[in-house]
Amino acid sequence: MQAITIKPVLERHADDWLQAFQDSPKNRAYYEETVQQISFSRIAVRVLGVPIEEDDYFNSLFTLSQNKHIHILSEELNRHIEQKDFQAIQAILSQHQQTPKGLSINRLVAMMYGYQLIPKHDDSMMNRHLQLATIKIVELFQQQQALGLLANDFRRFLIDMVKWLKNHWIQWTKSMKPTDDFPKVVWYGETTISQRYFLLLLMELGCDVLIFHPAKIDEFADIDATEIFSITYSYAHQTTLQPFPDKLRDRQATVGYRSSQHFEQLMHDQPSGFYKPWQFKDFMPRSLTLRMTYDDIFIYANVKALLRPQFEVVGNEVVIPVIFAKISGVSSFREEYWQDMHRLLTNPHTVFVKEFPYIKTSKANYHFHYQHCLVSGELSIERIMQSDWWQYGELTLELQRAIAYTMKVSCEQPVLKQQPNETFYDLQLFIFKQLTMIPRDILRLLQGFDYAQEVPKLVLYQAPQQPALSREDIVLLAFLNRFGVDIVFYNPTGKLDLEKHLPEDSFDVHRLEHMLFDLHYEEPKEDKNAPDTIIKKLFNRFF
């Protein structure tokens, strides 16, 4: 009998995701069944915040819980594990720890099958599907955790996967065939690391999964930042995390209440320009790099963040649209080329760099410092800020937290390319070390950054006689780009630099007409027609 491949595909454009979630996959836009493969669209949405009608939100949750085909996993999670299973896991982990570099993932999963830790279906194709999905999620854990399968959290991850596969997955699907509808799962509220990975496993298996957090806290952003497994849907409002509803709410909002809530939304949740100074000082910055033409750079450079396309507030983050551009070569219109650059430099929120390497380096080993900042396998913002090496203690607490948060994201989700023979952990250490030495003029730049207002800028001019940007410099650029700073890098020779260390889609490259190897930086020319210049000439003539 030929094996059938089960291929669930994430539905990215479900206009009514709540209705689509409740429908059978066979009734959705994409469903295909052949002798070789069963393909269907699955729903996986991280629902952040609440609508204006908060009661409707909680009533919808309660209604979902009354559907016998929907599992509210956050409320019914069974944490029991058989003693023989626990002992078997301990035996596997013992061998894993005693093996240099640990057991391979295939060997690990094979041993789990040998000890009957992974439940078996009546259908052999479902068994194969579960095995492939489990391997993929273990591989993902290995890639995302600093120490891979040797991380402290791996033991908890393995124990939880075994007990939840046995307590839930196999109970839902024991007699299921590949052509049947896969389970529908709802999670409400906070998650642990292993709970997040188990939900990802359910998604990979083909389950429909909705994850709700009324306070707009997106814990899944750490392990699904690029939305490979799930998409996000964000309401304008948010509220505190409350117990899962056990009954329908009967309070109805008055017309006046609805109007006041709508006005509040317009005033504070939309880019209306009514933001108070430093309204978002307690929020975390997150950038969105704009794709733009060469001329757009000089238009948007003077536009406040709140007026730029796609500025928004999502949960506890402010999404700041930014410029990250390399200007390769020199324009035929030389005077205009310099004028455009000088206009960028006249902005008071700008740092200009024309000597390289810019950031200092260190040969110190930061392994101990990095490990000290780990809690449950993740960098802790609090531990970063309390470390002996932390040199940013004079800054406001809000800015310190934003720097530490962006350091954490930069290390755990690096955009910097790995070098040959460099491990993922080595890359994380390198980034971590460089971000402990942010230059003082950059710190001053960030101190004046009110996220909804003027966007700070870093302008760099790579004169032909200067050394090239160092890899350490590019770590800083990647950090500032993530923090929400505009970056414009001038390279008149057109040589490769950013391209060696950053993905091509992480910044724009604008190639101008001429590549020059003897072009020194040109200082701004004094405007001969300016009134103060004319007065000076008259003064000199008479006196």
Beta strands, then each sheet from edge to edge (+ up, - down):
strand 1: 5-10
strand 2: 31-33
strand 3: 37-42
strand 4: 44-48
strand 5: 70-72
strand 6: 184-188
strand 7: 208-213
strand 8: 231-234
strand 9: 284-289
strand 10: 312-314
strand 11: 317-322
strand 12: 324-328
strand 13: 350-353
strand 14: 374-375
strand 15: 378-379
strand 16: 457-461
strand 17: 486-491
strand 18: 508-511
sheet 1: 1+ 3+ 2-
sheet 2: 5+ 6+ 7+ 4+ 8+
sheet 3: 9+ 11+ 10-
sheet 4: 13+ 16+ 17+ 12+ 18+
sheet 5: 14+ 15-
end
